[in-house]
Amino acid sequence: MVFDPEELYEVDSELPELAGAVLLHQLDGFVDAGMAGKSVSEHLESRLEHTVAARFDVDRLLDYRARRPMMTFAADHWESYEDPELVVRLFHDEAGTPFLLLTGPEPDHEWERYASAVRSLVERWELRMVVNFHGIPMGAPHTRPLGVTAHATRAELIGEYQVVLNRLQVPGSAAALVELRLGEAGHDAAGFAAHVPHYLAQSRYPGAGLTLLGSISRTTGLSIPDEALVESARRTDAEIERQVSESAEVAEVVRALEQQYDTFVEAMDKKNLLAEEAAQMPTAEELGAEFERFLAERQDRGE
């Protein structure tokens, strides 16, 4: 039986010309330390006007018993249902350039068909690039510039980023599979993972979202306003500093991470890198375990 990827989504028939546009791709359910990727998506949706370009068939892709949507019960009847959406929205940046944002829950089923459907949209609309983004927990202090792990189907797309890790295995994701399959089909795709201080991984950390937005803008050329994220990051950093100043134990942890970060940067003679000494770089097994531990914590909390 031949699968038609267009069976997995519905497209608005009145879309403008999208050839050469960029598709941003952020899904809920995988690792997103500090809600970094979510912060970017919410920032775009709140600051820029948008319309729906396509909707995926979530009934085919989601396991409702694993992630039950919320319903509201009022006195003697069911009042509302939070219908999950996996949707592509059309935006325009400050220069009027169109771009797309795909958001929603990560599919539980049919990853290969989902990846084929995204590729189908890329080819249907003649898009030039797909970019995914999220946060990962890392042993780095909040008092230093946040690092970013960048990856792409062609090295030229992310040439400015320092390669820190050579090879490791981590739990897979639908977004990562999309990038892999697009590359195999000859399409440009890239991804960015902001390094969120591990002690802030379970909290919203706007600074990580701001870092991701900068990477997205530089790579795609989009002109996206960031003032709201800048202000949110400033307020959050001030609150973190207050809490650190009130706890000698936390302050000591931060100082130790600062020392590791500075030693590593000095050894590499680079800036904005992973906050670890060269001799103390985490192994692939340690990073994989960190991903799994982070996901397990989210599952225990029902997220």
Secondary structure as the mmCIF struct_conf table of DSSP 4:
data_model
#
loop_
_struct_conf.conf_type_id
_struct_conf.id
_struct_conf.beg_label_comp_id
_struct_conf.beg_label_asym_id
_struct_conf.beg_label_seq_id
_struct_conf.end_label_comp_id
_struct_conf.end_label_asym_id
_struct_conf.end_label_seq_id
HELX_RH_3T_P HELX_RH_3T_P1 PRO A 5 LEU A 8
STRN STRN1 TYR A 9 VAL A 11
TURN_TY1_P TURN_TY1_P1 SER A 13 GLU A 14
TURN_TY1_P TURN_TY1_P2 ALA A 19 GLY A 20
STRN STRN2 VAL A 22 ASP A 28
BEND BEND1 GLY A 29 PHE A 30
HELX_RH_3T_P HELX_RH_3T_P2 ALA A 33 MET A 35
HELX_RH_AL_P HELX_RH_AL_P1 ALA A 36 ARG A 47
BEND BEND2 LEU A 48 LEU A 48
STRN STRN3 HIS A 50 PHE A 56
HELX_RH_AL_P HELX_RH_AL_P2 VAL A 58 LEU A 61
TURN_TY1_P TURN_TY1_P3 TYR A 64 ALA A 66
BEND BEND3 ARG A 67 ARG A 67
HELX_LH_PP_P HELX_LH_PP_P1 ARG A 68 MET A 70
STRN STRN4 MET A 71 ALA A 74
TURN_TY1_P TURN_TY1_P4 ALA A 75 ASP A 76
STRN STRN5 HIS A 77 TYR A 81
STRN STRN6 VAL A 87 HIS A 92
TURN_TY1_P TURN_TY1_P5 GLU A 94 ALA A 95
STRN STRN7 PRO A 98 PRO A 105
HELX_LH_PP_P HELX_LH_PP_P2 GLU A 106 PRO A 107
BEND BEND4 ASP A 108 HIS A 109
HELX_RH_AL_P HELX_RH_AL_P3 TRP A 111 TRP A 125
TURN_TY1_P TURN_TY1_P6 GLU A 126 GLU A 126
BEND BEND5 ARG A 128 ARG A 128
STRN STRN8 MET A 129 MET A 138
BEND BEND6 GLY A 139 GLY A 139
TURN_TY1_P TURN_TY1_P7 HIS A 142 THR A 143
BEND BEND7 ARG A 144 ARG A 144
HELX_LH_PP_P HELX_LH_PP_P3 PRO A 145 GLY A 147
STRN STRN9 VAL A 148 ALA A 152
BEND BEND8 THR A 153 ARG A 154
HELX_RH_3T_P HELX_RH_3T_P3 ALA A 155 ILE A 158
TURN_TY1_P TURN_TY1_P8 GLY A 159 GLU A 160
BEND BEND9 TYR A 161 TYR A 161
HELX_LH_PP_P HELX_LH_PP_P4 GLN A 162 VAL A 163
HELX_RH_AL_P HELX_RH_AL_P4 ALA A 174 GLU A 184
TURN_TY1_P TURN_TY1_P9 ALA A 185 GLY A 186
STRN STRN10 ALA A 189 PRO A 197
HELX_RH_3T_P HELX_RH_3T_P4 HIS A 198 LEU A 200
TURN_TY1_P TURN_TY1_P10 ALA A 201 GLN A 202
BEND BEND10 SER A 203 SER A 203
HELX_RH_AL_P HELX_RH_AL_P5 PRO A 206 THR A 220
HELX_RH_AL_P HELX_RH_AL_P6 GLU A 227 SER A 245
TURN_TY1_P TURN_TY1_P11 GLU A 246 GLU A 246
HELX_RH_AL_P HELX_RH_AL_P7 ALA A 248 MET A 268
TURN_TY1_P TURN_TY1_P12 ASP A 269 ASP A 269
BEND BEND11 LYS A 271 ASN A 272
BEND BEND12 ALA A 275 GLU A 276
HELX_RH_3T_P HELX_RH_3T_P5 ALA A 278 GLN A 280
HELX_LH_PP_P HELX_LH_PP_P5 MET A 281 THR A 283
HELX_RH_AL_P HELX_RH_AL_P8 ALA A 284 ASP A 300
TURN_TY1_P TURN_TY1_P13 ARG A 301 GLY A 302
#
